[in-house]
Each structure stands twice: as C-alpha cells, then as structure tokens.
Amino acid sequence: MLDRTVFTLRASEKTIDKLTMIAGENKRSANAQLELILEQYISNYEKGK
C-alpha cells in the first residue's frame, strides 16, 4: 500500500468543477490531477521560481 496522508481541502464548487473538467481531459481523477499540480508547484518552488 502506498504511504499516503488524507488531506481535506475546502474549495469553491466552481474551482472543483474546473479541476474535475481538466482532470477528465487528462484522463486523471481530480485527486490525481491536484496531486500533480501540487508536485509541479513544489518542484518550481524548490528551483527558486
């Protein structure tokens, strides 16, 4: 089993709807899409961007 932590996110319905739409276009779940977005953000942050 993967080492994962459950994290609750409060976001507007509009934001969740858009995230779900983008995830569908990328053939991902909304959770997988959000995890990818966070990983990319952290990577960019660590590079000093």
Helices and strands as residue ranges (DSSP letters): H 13-25, H 30-46
